[in-house]
Amino acid sequence: MGMAEPQADEMIIATTSDRVACNGGGGALGHPQVWLTLGTDGRVTCPYCSRQYVRSTDEDDD
């Protein structure tokens, strides 16, 4: 049984803000905190860890 490692490049984080801070989420194993601004398409990818931040909409999610 091998341990399944998380795929950092497939990490998608929903946000309601236009600016997000990313530090890799690993504490000392992360990366320097950077501030990212979502583009006109409502998403941005961290240049360090490739996490994707996507604007979530609070309107009629049903």
N, CA, C and O atoms as a DFTB+ gen file, in Angstrom:
248 C
 N C O
     1  1       0.841      -1.208       0.000
     2  2       0.000       0.000       0.000
     3  2       0.870       1.249       0.000
     4  3       1.561       1.508       0.985
     5  1       0.857       2.018      -1.059
     6  2       1.618       3.260      -1.100
     7  2       0.753       4.419      -0.637
     8  3      -0.472       4.402      -0.750
     9  1       1.432       5.413      -0.116
    10  2       0.689       6.606       0.313
    11  2       0.409       7.481      -0.896
    12  3       1.294       7.729      -1.715
    13  1      -0.819       7.942      -1.002
    14  2      -1.181       8.822      -2.109
    15  2      -0.739      10.240      -1.776
    16  3      -1.146      10.801      -0.759
    17  1       0.083      10.808      -2.625
    18  2       0.541      12.169      -2.388
    19  2      -0.417      13.141      -3.062
    20  3      -0.881      12.890      -4.174
    21  1      -0.717      14.267      -2.383
    22  2      -1.617      15.246      -2.992
    23  2      -0.980      15.860      -4.237
    24  3       0.223      16.120      -4.277
    25  1      -1.789      16.077      -5.218
    26  2      -1.319      16.699      -6.448
    27  2      -1.441      18.215      -6.310
    28  3      -2.525      18.770      -6.496
    29  1      -0.349      18.879      -5.988
    30  2      -0.380      20.322      -5.757
    31  2      -0.841      21.069      -7.012
    32  3      -1.498      22.106      -6.919
    33  1      -0.489      20.533      -8.186
    34  2      -0.848      21.232      -9.415
    35  2      -2.330      21.084      -9.740
    36  3      -2.820      21.702     -10.685
    37  1      -3.051      20.266      -8.964
    38  2      -4.480      20.126      -9.194
    39  2      -5.291      20.790      -8.085
    40  3      -6.512      20.644      -8.028
    41  1      -4.600      21.527      -7.197
    42  2      -5.275      22.182      -6.084
    43  2      -6.015      23.410      -6.598
    44  3      -5.413      24.318      -7.171
    45  1      -7.346      23.425      -6.384
    46  2      -8.164      24.571      -6.789
    47  2      -8.848      25.122      -5.552
    48  3      -9.508      24.385      -4.819
    49  1      -8.692      26.398      -5.324
    50  2      -9.236      27.035      -4.134
    51  2     -10.216      28.122      -4.554
    52  3      -9.867      29.022      -5.317
    53  1     -11.445      28.032      -4.052
    54  2     -12.464      29.025      -4.374
    55  2     -12.302      30.230      -3.463
    56  3     -12.004      30.082      -2.278
    57  1     -12.497      31.416      -4.011
    58  2     -12.378      32.638      -3.239
    59  2     -13.435      33.635      -3.693
    60  3     -13.888      33.595      -4.837
    61  1     -13.822      34.523      -2.795
    62  2     -14.764      35.575      -3.165
    63  2     -14.038      36.903      -3.309
    64  3     -14.661      37.931      -3.577
    65  1     -12.716      36.884      -3.131
    66  2     -11.914      38.102      -3.194
    67  2     -11.209      38.216      -4.537
    68  3     -11.003      37.214      -5.222
    69  1     -10.837      39.441      -4.913
    70  2     -10.063      39.640      -6.139
    71  2      -8.576      39.474      -5.894
    72  3      -7.805      39.286      -6.834
    73  1      -8.160      39.546      -4.600
    74  2      -6.756      39.365      -4.258
    75  2      -6.647      38.262      -3.215
    76  3      -7.417      38.218      -2.255
    77  1      -5.689      37.380      -3.416
    78  2      -5.478      36.270      -2.497
    79  2      -4.004      36.192      -2.130
    80  3      -3.137      36.589      -2.909
    81  1      -3.726      35.673      -0.929
    82  2      -2.355      35.443      -0.501
    83  2      -2.101      33.946      -0.534
    84  3      -2.950      33.164      -0.107
    85  1      -0.941      33.538      -1.034
    86  2      -0.601      32.125      -1.085
    87  2       0.794      31.944      -0.499
    88  3       1.720      32.678      -0.846
    89  1       0.942      30.953       0.399
    90  2       2.263      30.643       0.942
    91  2       2.570      29.156       0.827
    92  3       3.465      28.642       1.498
    93  1       1.823      28.476      -0.022
    94  2       2.054      27.054      -0.224
    95  2       1.352      26.171       0.791
    96  3       1.209      24.968       0.573
    97  1       0.914      26.754       1.894
    98  2       0.144      26.017       2.880
    99  2       0.916      24.980       3.663
   100  3       0.315      24.226       4.428
   101  1       2.219      24.912       3.502
   102  2       2.980      23.866       4.188
   103  2       3.791      24.369       5.366
   104  3       4.721      23.691       5.804
   105  1       3.460      25.549       5.891
   106  2       4.255      26.098       6.990
   107  2       5.683      26.333       6.524
   108  3       5.916      27.024       5.532
   109  1       6.626      25.759       7.236
   110  2       8.040      25.908       6.865
   111  2       8.353      25.230       5.531
   112  3       9.365      25.535       4.900
   113  1       7.489      24.314       5.104
   114  2       7.707      23.615       3.839
   115  2       7.042      24.322       2.666
   116  3       7.127      23.860       1.528
   117  1       6.385      25.431       2.942
   118  2       5.695      26.167       1.880
   119  2       6.669      27.024       1.088
   120  3       7.818      26.637       0.871
   121  1       6.201      28.191       0.659
   122  2       7.037      29.123      -0.097
   123  2       6.775      30.524       0.437
   124  3       5.843      30.708       1.220
   125  1       7.567      31.519       0.038
   126  2       7.319      32.892       0.511
   127  2       5.899      33.327       0.159
   128  3       5.397      33.012      -0.921
   129  1       5.256      34.049       1.069
   130  2       3.886      34.507       0.795
   131  2       3.888      35.496      -0.352
   132  3       4.686      36.433      -0.383
   133  1       2.996      35.277      -1.283
   134  2       2.826      36.180      -2.420
   135  2       1.360      36.571      -2.506
   136  3       0.473      35.792      -2.157
   137  1       1.121      37.786      -2.974
   138  2      -0.244      38.265      -3.198
   139  2      -0.524      38.175      -4.680
   140  3       0.262      38.643      -5.504
   141  1      -1.652      37.569      -5.013
   142  2      -2.029      37.368      -6.408
   143  2      -3.367      38.039      -6.678
   144  3      -4.255      38.036      -5.825
   145  1      -3.509      38.611      -7.858
   146  2      -4.759      39.256      -8.246
   147  2      -5.428      38.422      -9.330
   148  3      -4.812      38.083     -10.341
   149  1      -6.701      38.095      -9.103
   150  2      -7.433      37.306     -10.087
   151  2      -7.572      38.099     -11.381
   152  3      -7.799      39.309     -11.363
   153  1      -7.432      37.405     -12.493
   154  2      -7.533      38.054     -13.793
   155  2      -8.986      38.278     -14.194
   156  3      -9.906      37.988     -13.429
   157  1      -9.175      38.789     -15.380
   158  2     -10.519      39.074     -15.880
   159  2     -11.333      37.790     -16.059
   160  3     -12.562      37.830     -16.119
   161  1     -10.640      36.653     -16.145
   162  2     -11.352      35.377     -16.270
   163  2     -11.714      34.803     -14.902
   164  3     -12.272      33.709     -14.815
   165  1     -11.397      35.542     -13.829
   166  2     -11.786      35.112     -12.493
   167  2     -10.907      34.032     -11.904
   168  3     -11.338      33.298     -11.014
   169  1      -9.669      33.922     -12.389
   170  2      -8.765      32.916     -11.839
   171  2      -7.323      33.378     -11.910
   172  3      -6.969      34.248     -12.705
   173  1      -6.489      32.773     -11.056
   174  2      -5.062      33.052     -11.079
   175  2      -4.343      31.805     -10.566
   176  3      -4.875      31.081      -9.724
   177  1      -3.140      31.557     -11.072
   178  2      -2.355      30.403     -10.660
   179  2      -1.094      30.887      -9.955
   180  3      -0.403      31.778     -10.450
   181  1      -0.795      30.298      -8.798
   182  2       0.398      30.673      -8.050
   183  2       1.647      30.235      -8.814
   184  3       1.742      29.080      -9.228
   185  1       2.605      31.145      -9.006
   186  2       3.815      30.791      -9.745
   187  2       4.733      29.846      -8.971
   188  3       5.589      29.193      -9.569
   189  1       4.568      29.763      -7.654
   190  2       5.407      28.878      -6.847
   191  2       4.874      27.450      -6.803
   192  3       5.596      26.504      -7.119
   193  1       3.609      27.293      -6.410
   194  2       3.091      25.947      -6.146
   195  2       1.997      25.519      -7.114
   196  3       1.471      24.413      -6.993
   197  1       1.647      26.364      -8.063
   198  2       0.659      26.058      -9.102
   199  2      -0.760      25.870      -8.583
   200  3      -1.610      25.328      -9.290
   201  1      -1.029      26.314      -7.346
   202  2      -2.415      26.282      -6.874
   203  2      -3.212      27.253      -7.711
   204  3      -2.719      28.313      -8.098
   205  1      -4.462      26.881      -7.990
   206  2      -5.327      27.756      -8.769
   207  2      -6.388      28.346      -7.864
   208  3      -7.077      27.627      -7.140
   209  1      -6.511      29.650      -7.913
   210  2      -7.552      30.353      -7.163
   211  2      -8.615      30.770      -8.156
   212  3      -8.318      31.399      -9.171
   213  1      -9.867      30.413      -7.856
   214  2     -10.976      30.665      -8.763
   215  2     -12.056      31.439      -8.026
   216  3     -12.424      31.091      -6.904
   217  1     -12.558      32.484      -8.658
   218  2     -13.633      33.285      -8.036
   219  2     -14.888      32.451      -7.945
   220  3     -15.354      31.885      -8.934
   221  1     -15.436      32.383      -6.729
   222  2     -16.700      31.672      -6.551
   223  2     -17.825      32.686      -6.536
   224  3     -17.664      33.822      -6.091
   225  1     -18.953      32.248      -7.027
   226  2     -20.118      33.153      -7.033
   227  2     -21.089      32.668      -5.981
   228  3     -21.349      31.471      -5.867
   229  1     -21.622      33.598      -5.216
   230  2     -22.576      33.259      -4.164
   231  2     -24.001      33.294      -4.667
   232  3     -24.935      33.110      -3.887
   233  1     -24.188      33.526      -5.950
   234  2     -25.534      33.673      -6.506
   235  2     -26.063      32.334      -6.991
   236  3     -25.429      31.664      -7.806
   237  1     -27.223      31.950      -6.488
   238  2     -27.962      30.763      -6.953
   239  2     -27.084      29.569      -7.289
   240  3     -27.011      29.148      -8.444
   241  1     -26.418      29.024      -6.277
   242  2     -25.596      27.857      -6.490
   243  2     -26.405      26.575      -6.616
   244  3     -25.853      25.522      -6.935
   245  1     -27.718      26.656      -6.365
   246  2     -28.546      25.441      -6.362
   247  2     -28.585      24.793      -7.732
   248  3     -29.234      23.762      -7.910
